[in-house]
Each structure stands twice: as C-alpha cells, then as structure tokens.
Amino acid sequence: MDDADVAYEVLRTSGAEIVYPLQDEEWGVRRFFVRDPNGRTVNVLSHR
C-alpha cells in the first residue's frame, strides 16, 4: 500500500469495520486491520 492513511480514511468513511486502528508500529510500518465482506481480517500497511 502506498499510503495507509488514505486507505484508512476511505474504508472508515465507507462504514467498513476497523478491527485495529491506524497506528505506527515500532518495526517501521503504519497499519490497521479491517474486516472484509466475507468476515476475514485484512492487514493494511505501508512502510514509514
């Protein structure tokens, strides 16, 4: 993902279920988890 912030805003405003909020992880990624329509959790990330 080029920009996790943009993806987060698009998904959040569309009403998608955010399972893990957008945040910077200490190992150098910015990520969040979202639930897809089939109930699976998807890890969305970009490198900082």
BATOR-201448 format. One record per residue: x, y, z of N, C-alpha, C, O, CB in turn; residue in three letters. Coordinates in pm, 1 decimal. Glycine has a CB too. Example, Ala and Ser with C-alpha at 12.3 -4.5 7.8 and 13.67 -1.06 7.14 Angstrom:
BEGIN
<atom n_X="1319.0" n_Y="-569.0" n_Z="780.0" ca_X="1230.0" ca_Y="-450.0" ca_Z="780.0" c_X="1320.0" c_Y="-330.0" c_Z="780.0" o_X="1423.6" o_Y="-331.9" o_Z="846.5" cb_X="1130.8" cb_Y="-447.3" cb_Z="904.6" code="Ala"/>
<atom n_X="1285.0" n_Y="-225.0" n_Z="708.0" ca_X="1367.0" ca_Y="-106.0" ca_Z="714.0" c_X="1290.0" c_Y="3.0" c_Z="787.0" o_X="1340.9" o_Y="113.8" o_Z="803.9" cb_X="1408.4" cb_Y="-59.8" cb_Z="572.5" code="Ser"/>
This chain:
BEGIN
<atom n_X="85.0" n_Y="-115.3" n_Z="0.0" ca_X="0.0" ca_Y="0.0" ca_Z="0.0" c_X="90.5" c_Y="122.9" c_Z="0.0" o_X="184.6" o_Y="131.8" o_Z="78.9" cb_X="-97.2" cb_Y="-0.9" cb_Z="121.7" code="Met"/>
<atom n_X="61.7" n_Y="216.2" n_Z="-88.2" ca_X="140.5" ca_Y="339.4" ca_Z="-93.4" c_X="114.2" c_Y="430.4" c_Z="26.7" o_X="206.5" o_Y="492.9" o_Z="79.0" cb_X="110.5" cb_Y="414.7" cb_Z="-222.1" code="Asp"/>
<atom n_X="-11.1" n_Y="437.7" n_Z="70.2" ca_X="-45.5" ca_Y="530.0" ca_Z="178.6" c_X="-158.1" c_Y="471.6" c_Z="264.1" o_X="-275.3" o_Y="477.6" o_Z="226.9" cb_X="-87.1" cb_Y="668.0" cb_Z="121.7" code="Asp"/>
<atom n_X="-121.3" n_Y="415.7" n_Z="377.9" ca_X="-219.3" ca_Y="354.1" ca_Z="467.5" c_X="-318.3" c_Y="456.8" c_Z="520.9" o_X="-432.9" o_Y="422.1" o_Z="549.8" cb_X="-148.6" cb_Y="284.9" cb_Z="583.7" code="Ala"/>
<atom n_X="-276.9" n_Y="581.6" n_Z="534.5" ca_X="-366.8" ca_Y="685.6" ca_Z="585.6" c_X="-484.8" c_Y="708.7" c_Z="491.1" o_X="-599.0" o_Y="722.0" o_Z="535.1" cb_X="-290.0" cb_Y="816.9" cb_Z="606.2" code="Asp"/>
<atom n_X="-456.0" n_Y="713.1" n_Z="361.5" ca_X="-561.8" ca_Y="732.9" ca_Z="262.6" c_X="-656.9" c_Y="613.8" c_Z="263.4" o_X="-778.7" o_Y="631.6" o_Z="264.8" cb_X="-501.9" cb_Y="753.2" cb_Z="121.5" code="Val"/>
<atom n_X="-602.4" n_Y="493.6" n_Z="262.5" ca_X="-685.7" ca_Y="372.9" ca_Z="264.3" c_X="-772.3" c_Y="369.3" c_Z="389.1" o_X="-889.8" o_Y="333.4" o_Z="382.3" cb_X="-598.5" cb_Y="246.6" cb_Z="256.9" code="Ala"/>
<atom n_X="-715.1" n_Y="406.1" n_Z="502.7" ca_X="-789.9" ca_Y="406.8" ca_Z="628.0" c_X="-909.6" c_Y="500.8" c_Z="619.3" o_X="-1020.7" o_Y="463.9" o_Z="657.6" cb_X="-699.0" cb_Y="447.5" cb_Z="744.3" code="Tyr"/>
<atom n_X="-887.7" n_Y="620.4" n_Z="569.8" ca_X="-996.7" ca_Y="718.4" ca_Z="560.1" c_X="-1104.9" c_Y="671.0" c_Z="464.1" o_X="-1223.6" o_Y="685.1" o_Z="493.8" cb_X="-942.6" cb_Y="854.7" cb_Z="514.7" code="Glu"/>
<atom n_X="-1066.9" n_Y="615.5" n_Z="350.2" ca_X="-1165.0" ca_Y="566.0" ca_Z="253.9" c_X="-1249.2" c_Y="455.3" c_Z="315.7" o_X="-1371.9" o_Y="457.0" o_Z="305.8" cb_X="-1095.4" cb_Y="515.1" cb_Z="126.8" code="Val"/>
<atom n_X="-1183.2" n_Y="359.4" n_Z="379.5" ca_X="-1255.6" ca_Y="247.1" ca_Z="438.2" c_X="-1340.0" c_Y="289.5" c_Z="558.5" o_X="-1453.2" o_Y="244.0" o_Z="574.7" cb_X="-1158.0" cb_Y="138.5" cb_Z="479.7" code="Leu"/>
<atom n_X="-1284.6" n_Y="376.2" n_Z="641.7" ca_X="-1358.4" ca_Y="422.3" ca_Z="760.3" c_X="-1484.5" c_Y="497.5" c_Z="720.0" o_X="-1591.6" o_Y="473.5" o_Z="775.8" cb_X="-1269.5" cb_Y="512.2" cb_Z="847.9" code="Arg"/>
<atom n_X="-1472.5" n_Y="587.5" n_Z="624.4" ca_X="-1589.9" ca_Y="666.1" ca_Z="584.3" c_X="-1691.5" c_Y="583.7" c_Z="506.4" o_X="-1807.9" o_Y="622.3" o_Z="495.6" cb_X="-1546.7" cb_Y="784.8" cb_Z="500.9" code="Thr"/>
<atom n_X="-1647.8" n_Y="470.1" n_Z="451.9" ca_X="-1741.9" ca_Y="382.6" ca_Z="380.6" c_X="-1821.4" c_Y="294.7" c_Z="476.4" o_X="-1916.1" o_Y="227.3" o_Z="435.8" cb_X="-1667.0" cb_Y="294.8" cb_Z="280.5" code="Ser"/>
<atom n_X="-1782.4" n_Y="295.7" n_Z="604.0" ca_X="-1852.7" ca_Y="216.5" ca_Z="703.1" c_X="-1792.4" c_Y="80.0" c_Z="728.8" o_X="-1851.2" o_Y="-1.3" o_Z="800.1" cb_X="-1992.2" cb_Y="199.9" cb_Z="661.8" code="Gly"/>
<atom n_X="-1675.0" n_Y="53.5" n_Z="671.6" ca_X="-1609.2" ca_Y="-74.7" ca_Z="694.4" c_X="-1574.8" c_Y="-89.9" c_Z="842.4" o_X="-1550.7" o_Y="8.7" o_Z="912.1" cb_X="-1481.8" cb_Y="-87.0" cb_Z="607.6" code="Ala"/>
<atom n_X="-1572.9" n_Y="-213.2" n_Z="888.9" ca_X="-1540.1" ca_Y="-240.2" ca_Z="1029.1" c_X="-1388.9" c_Y="-239.0" c_Z="1048.4" o_X="-1318.6" o_Y="-327.8" o_Z="1000.2" cb_X="-1599.3" cb_Y="-376.0" cb_Z="1074.3" code="Glu"/>
<atom n_X="-1340.0" n_Y="-138.9" n_Z="1118.4" ca_X="-1197.9" ca_Y="-129.8" ca_Z="1151.7" c_X="-1176.4" c_Y="-213.8" c_Z="1276.8" o_X="-1235.6" o_Y="-186.9" o_Z="1381.3" cb_X="-1151.8" cb_Y="20.3" cb_Z="1173.9" code="Ile"/>
<atom n_X="-1092.2" n_Y="-315.0" n_Z="1265.8" ca_X="-1069.8" ca_Y="-409.1" ca_Z="1375.3" c_X="-954.2" c_Y="-363.4" c_Z="1464.9" o_X="-954.7" o_Y="-388.5" o_Z="1585.4" cb_X="-1041.2" cb_Y="-549.4" cb_Z="1319.8" code="Val"/>
<atom n_X="-856.5" n_Y="-296.8" n_Z="1406.0" ca_X="-736.5" ca_Y="-250.0" ca_Z="1476.9" c_X="-706.8" c_Y="-112.0" c_Z="1420.1" o_X="-683.7" o_Y="-100.2" o_Z="1299.7" cb_X="-611.9" cb_Y="-350.0" cb_Z="1459.5" code="Tyr"/>
<atom n_X="-706.4" n_Y="-7.5" n_Z="1501.7" ca_X="-694.5" ca_Y="128.7" ca_Z="1449.4" c_X="-558.0" c_Y="157.8" c_Z="1385.2" o_X="-458.3" o_Y="91.9" o_Z="1414.6" cb_X="-719.5" cb_Y="227.5" cb_Z="1560.7" code="Pro"/>
<atom n_X="-556.7" n_Y="256.7" n_Z="1298.4" ca_X="-435.7" ca_Y="300.1" ca_Z="1230.0" c_X="-332.0" c_Y="346.7" c_Z="1330.9" o_X="-360.3" o_Y="430.3" o_Z="1416.7" cb_X="-467.2" cb_Y="412.0" cb_Z="1130.1" code="Leu"/>
<atom n_X="-212.3" n_Y="292.0" n_Z="1319.9" ca_X="-104.3" ca_Y="334.7" ca_Z="1408.2" c_X="31.7" c_Y="296.8" c_Z="1353.3" o_X="44.3" o_Y="209.2" o_Z="1267.7" cb_X="-122.3" cb_Y="274.8" cb_Z="1545.7" code="Gln"/>
<atom n_X="133.6" n_Y="365.0" n_Z="1404.6" ca_X="272.1" ca_Y="334.4" ca_Z="1369.4" c_X="320.8" c_Y="222.1" c_Z="1459.1" o_X="303.6" o_Y="226.5" o_Z="1580.9" cb_X="363.5" cb_Y="460.0" cb_Z="1382.7" code="Asp"/>
<atom n_X="381.6" n_Y="122.1" n_Z="1398.2" ca_X="439.5" ca_Y="11.7" ca_Z="1473.8" c_X="590.6" c_Y="35.6" c_Z="1486.5" o_X="651.8" o_Y="97.9" o_Z="1399.7" cb_X="409.3" cb_Y="-126.2" cb_Z="1404.7" code="Glu"/>
<atom n_X="648.1" n_Y="-13.4" n_Z="1592.6" ca_X="789.4" ca_Y="14.4" ca_Z="1620.7" c_X="884.5" c_Y="-47.0" c_Z="1519.1" o_X="1001.2" o_Y="-8.1" o_Z="1514.3" cb_X="824.5" cb_Y="-35.9" cb_Z="1757.5" code="Glu"/>
<atom n_X="838.6" n_Y="-141.4" n_Z="1438.0" ca_X="925.7" ca_Y="-204.1" ca_Z="1338.8" c_X="918.7" c_Y="-135.4" c_Z="1202.4" o_X="966.5" o_Y="-190.0" o_Z="1103.0" cb_X="889.3" cb_Y="-350.1" cb_Z="1323.8" code="Trp"/>
<atom n_X="859.2" n_Y="-15.2" n_Z="1197.4" ca_X="869.1" ca_Y="67.9" ca_Z="1078.3" c_X="753.6" c_Y="64.3" c_Z="980.2" o_X="769.7" o_Y="103.7" o_Z="864.7" cb_X="987.1" cb_Y="31.2" cb_Z="1007.9" code="Gly"/>
<atom n_X="637.4" n_Y="18.0" n_Z="1023.8" ca_X="520.7" ca_Y="21.4" ca_Z="935.8" c_X="408.7" c_Y="101.5" c_Z="1000.4" o_X="404.8" o_Y="118.3" o_Z="1122.2" cb_X="472.6" cb_Y="-121.2" cb_Z="903.3" code="Val"/>
<atom n_X="318.1" n_Y="150.3" n_Z="917.5" ca_X="195.8" ca_Y="215.9" ca_Z="962.8" c_X="84.2" c_Y="125.5" c_Z="913.6" o_X="75.9" o_Y="97.8" o_Z="793.9" cb_X="181.6" cb_Y="366.7" cb_Z="908.2" code="Arg"/>
<atom n_X="-2.4" n_Y="78.7" n_Z="1004.2" ca_X="-100.2" ca_Y="-21.2" ca_Z="963.4" c_X="-230.1" c_Y="-14.0" c_Z="1040.7" o_X="-241.4" o_Y="51.7" o_Z="1144.2" cb_X="-42.2" cb_Y="-156.8" cb_Z="978.0" code="Arg"/>
<atom n_X="-328.5" n_Y="-85.5" n_Z="985.2" ca_X="-456.3" ca_Y="-106.5" ca_Z="1050.6" c_X="-513.0" c_Y="-237.1" c_Z="998.3" o_X="-468.6" o_Y="-287.7" o_Z="895.2" cb_X="-554.4" cb_Y="12.7" cb_Z="1025.8" code="Phe"/>
<atom n_X="-611.1" n_Y="-291.9" n_Z="1068.8" ca_X="-680.5" ca_Y="-413.4" ca_Z="1025.9" c_X="-825.8" c_Y="-376.7" c_Z="999.8" o_X="-886.3" o_Y="-298.9" o_Z="1073.6" cb_X="-669.0" cb_Y="-527.9" cb_Z="1133.3" code="Phe"/>
<atom n_X="-880.3" n_Y="-434.2" n_Z="893.4" ca_X="-1020.1" ca_Y="-411.5" ca_Z="857.2" c_X="-1083.3" c_Y="-546.7" c_Z="826.1" o_X="-1015.3" o_Y="-637.8" o_Z="778.9" cb_X="-1032.7" cb_Y="-313.6" cb_Z="735.1" code="Val"/>
<atom n_X="-1213.1" n_Y="-559.9" n_Z="852.2" ca_X="-1283.1" ca_Y="-684.9" ca_Z="821.9" c_X="-1342.5" c_Y="-674.0" c_Z="681.3" o_X="-1410.7" o_Y="-576.8" o_Z="648.8" cb_X="-1395.2" cb_Y="-715.0" cb_Z="928.5" code="Arg"/>
<atom n_X="-1315.3" n_Y="-775.5" n_Z="598.7" ca_X="-1369.0" ca_Y="-773.8" ca_Z="462.3" c_X="-1513.0" c_Y="-827.3" c_Z="462.2" o_X="-1559.3" o_Y="-878.6" o_Z="564.1" cb_X="-1279.2" cb_Y="-858.2" cb_Z="366.8" code="Asp"/>
<atom n_X="-1584.0" n_Y="-815.9" n_Z="349.4" ca_X="-1724.2" ca_Y="-859.5" ca_Z="344.9" c_X="-1746.0" c_Y="-1007.8" c_Z="377.1" o_X="-1856.8" o_Y="-1047.0" o_Z="413.6" cb_X="-1780.1" cb_Y="-830.9" cb_Z="209.1" code="Pro"/>
<atom n_X="-1641.8" n_Y="-1090.5" n_Z="364.2" ca_X="-1653.3" ca_Y="-1233.3" ca_Z="395.9" c_X="-1617.8" c_Y="-1264.0" c_Z="540.8" o_X="-1616.0" o_Y="-1380.2" o_Z="581.3" cb_X="-1564.1" cb_Y="-1314.1" cb_Z="303.8" code="Asn"/>
<atom n_X="-1589.2" n_Y="-1159.1" n_Z="619.8" ca_X="-1558.9" ca_Y="-1177.8" ca_Z="760.7" c_X="-1412.2" c_Y="-1199.0" c_Z="792.9" o_X="-1376.3" o_Y="-1220.4" o_Z="908.7" cb_X="-1635.1" cb_Y="-1291.7" cb_Z="811.2" code="Gly"/>
<atom n_X="-1327.3" n_Y="-1193.4" n_Z="691.7" ca_X="-1183.2" ca_Y="-1211.1" ca_Z="715.7" c_X="-1120.2" c_Y="-1079.4" c_Z="756.9" o_X="-1163.2" o_Y="-972.9" o_Z="712.4" cb_X="-1112.8" cb_Y="-1266.8" cb_Z="590.0" code="Arg"/>
<atom n_X="-1019.3" n_Y="-1085.9" n_Z="840.7" ca_X="-945.5" ca_Y="-968.4" ca_Z="882.5" c_X="-829.9" c_Y="-946.5" c_Z="786.2" o_X="-752.3" o_Y="-1038.1" o_Z="758.9" cb_X="-894.8" cb_Y="-983.0" cb_Z="1028.0" code="Thr"/>
<atom n_X="-818.9" n_Y="-822.7" n_Z="734.3" ca_X="-715.5" ca_Y="-786.8" ca_Z="638.3" c_X="-621.9" c_Y="-685.6" c_Z="702.6" o_X="-666.6" o_Y="-585.2" o_Z="758.1" cb_X="-777.5" cb_Y="-730.2" cb_Z="507.7" code="Val"/>
<atom n_X="-492.0" n_Y="-712.1" n_Z="694.8" ca_X="-387.8" ca_Y="-623.6" ca_Z="746.7" c_X="-346.8" c_Y="-529.3" c_Z="633.6" o_X="-293.8" o_Y="-574.0" o_Z="531.9" cb_X="-264.0" cb_Y="-705.4" cb_Z="801.3" code="Asn"/>
<atom n_X="-371.1" n_Y="-399.3" n_Z="650.9" ca_X="-336.3" ca_Y="-298.8" ca_Z="550.7" c_X="-220.0" c_Y="-217.8" c_Z="605.9" o_X="-229.5" o_Y="-163.5" o_Z="716.0" cb_X="-459.0" cb_Y="-206.5" cb_Z="515.7" code="Val"/>
<atom n_X="-109.4" n_Y="-208.7" n_Z="530.5" ca_X="6.4" ca_Y="-136.1" ca_Z="583.3" c_X="86.3" c_Y="-68.3" c_Z="476.2" o_X="78.7" o_Y="-102.8" o_Z="358.3" cb_X="95.2" cb_Y="-228.3" cb_Z="659.2" code="Leu"/>
<atom n_X="163.5" n_Y="29.4" n_Z="519.5" ca_X="263.8" ca_Y="94.9" ca_Z="435.7" c_X="388.2" c_Y="112.5" c_Z="521.9" o_X="381.0" o_Y="119.3" o_Z="644.6" cb_X="212.0" cb_Y="233.9" cb_Z="378.7" code="Ser"/>
<atom n_X="501.7" n_Y="119.6" n_Z="454.5" ca_X="626.8" ca_Y="141.1" ca_Z="526.7" c_X="643.6" c_Y="290.9" c_Z="551.9" o_X="610.4" o_Y="373.8" o_Z="467.1" cb_X="748.7" cb_Y="83.5" cb_Z="447.0" code="His"/>
<atom n_X="695.7" n_Y="323.5" n_Z="670.0" ca_X="715.5" ca_Y="464.2" ca_Z="703.3" c_X="838.5" c_Y="515.9" c_Z="635.7" o_X="872.8" o_Y="633.1" o_Z="651.1" cb_X="725.8" cb_Y="484.5" cb_Z="853.7" code="Arg"/>
